[in-house]
């Protein structure tokens, strides 16, 4: 199970079954679900409960609910960084802030040389988040979107460990100045 993480504005913690109604409320939004690969639409409390239970026993992935004073979205990382946020919380920098924490936990927990991610081609906001996190495009593919019930053009992206560590060192030296 993923350890809790704190950022200046957010708490990242594993989801609990009591989070299912809030999770379903945020994910049951066409504008959210259509940008995700494995989220059906409509998205019900039952779907949320199944997801939470399926993630609770996994040792191979770090997955968190992202909270301010309430659930605002989710972020997870195994060999792939994934995230989503409820529409009321778009444009507040939460995806970048939580993404940095998740990436830091990922690289601290092992010796993987890189981390993969990506976005559907029509998701410019996600592209901006990944750019800010240091990911670079490495190809194109088709990825299934359960909500759209279609294969969707996808931009594959990668973050090299060395690039991440260099960025962290620069950020640390800037903070120390």
N, C-alpha and C positions, 0 to 999 in steps of 0.2 A: 504494500500500500504506500502511496506517495506521502511524504511528510508534508505538514503544513508549511507554507512559505508566506512571508509578508513582504510587501513592497511599500513604498511610501503611502499609497492610497488603497491598496488591495490586500485581501486575505485570499490565498489560494489554499483550498483544503479539499480532501476527497468528498465527493457527494455522498449524502446520506439519504435513506429512503424518505425521510421527512422533507427533502428538497424536491421530491418528484412533482408536486403541483406547480411550484415556481418554474422548474425546468420545462414542464409541458407548456406553461403559459408563454414562455419566451420562444421556445422552438416551434410552437404551432402558429407560425407566421410565415406566409408564403415567401416574403422577401428574405427571410433567414433561411428557411429550409431549402429553397431552390439553389442556394450557394454551397450546399453541403452534399457530400457524397452518400453517406449512409443514414441519412435522416429521412424518414417517410413524411408525407404530408397527406392528410392531417397528422399531427403528432399529439398523442394522448398521454394522460397520466400513466396509463398502463405501459406505453412505450418507454416513458421516462423511468418507471420502476424496473422494467426489464434491463434497460441500459445500466442503471445504477448497480443492480445486483450482478450483472455480467462483469462489471469493472472492479467490483469490490475484492475479488479473489485473485486478480491478475498481478503477478510480481514482475512481469516483463514490460510494464508501461507505467509511466507517471501521468496521472490524470487528475485534474482538479476542477472543482467549481470555483468560479471567480466571484468574490463578494466585495461589495462596499458595505453598506448596512443591509444589503439584500443580494440575492443571486443576480449577477449581470451577464454571465456567460460561462464558457468552459474553455479550458486549454489542456492539451495533452501531448505527450511526446513519448515515442518508443524509438523507432528509427525514422519517424516522420512527425513533424510538428503539425498539429491541427488545432483549430480554435474556432469559436463562433461567439457572438454576443447578441443579446436581444436588441431589437431596433431602438428602443428608448436610450440605449447606452452607446450607440454608434457615435463616432467623431469625438470621443473624450480621451483618446489615448490609452484606453484600458488594454486593447489588444497588444500594443507594443510593450507596455509595462509588464503585463502578465507573461508575454512571450519571452521577454528578457529573463524573467525569473525561471520559467520552464526550461529554457535553453541552458541557463547556468546549472540547473539541477541535472539536466541530461549529461552535459559534458563533465560535471563533477562526479557522476555516478559510474563512469566507465571510460574506456579509451577509444570510443568510436572516432574515426577520422573525420566524419562529416555527419550532417543531419539533412534529411530531405524534407521538402514541403512543396507547396504549389498552390495554385488557385485556378478556378475556372476563368477562362479568358474574359468573360464579361463581368468579372469582379475586380474592378479597378481599386476599390478600397483595400481589399486584401493584398493586392500587389504592392500598394504603398506601405502597408505594415511590414511585409516581407523585405522590401527594399530597406526600410529603416533598421531592420534586424540584421542586415548584412547578407541576406540570401541573394544569389545571382541565378538568372535563368540558365538552364542546362538542356532544355529540350521542350518538345510539345508531345502531347499524347491525348488520347480520349479517355475520359474517366466517367464511370457510371454515376449518375445522380438519381438516387432512389426517388426523391420528391418529383423530379421532372420526368421520371421513367424514360430516361434517354441517356445516350452517351454524349458527353459534352466536351468541347475543346478545353484542354487543360494546359497550363504553363507549368512545367516541372522546374523546381528551383532547389538549390543546394547551398548549405552553409558549411564551409570547411572549419574544422576545429581551430586550426592555426589562425584563420581570419578572426574567429570569435575571440580567441585569447588575445590577439593583438588589439582588437577593439576594446576589450575590457581593460587592458593595460593602459591604453590611451585615455579612456574614461577615468581611470583611477588617478593618472598623473594630472589630468585636468582638474579633478576634484581637489587634489592635494595642493594645487597652485593657489 
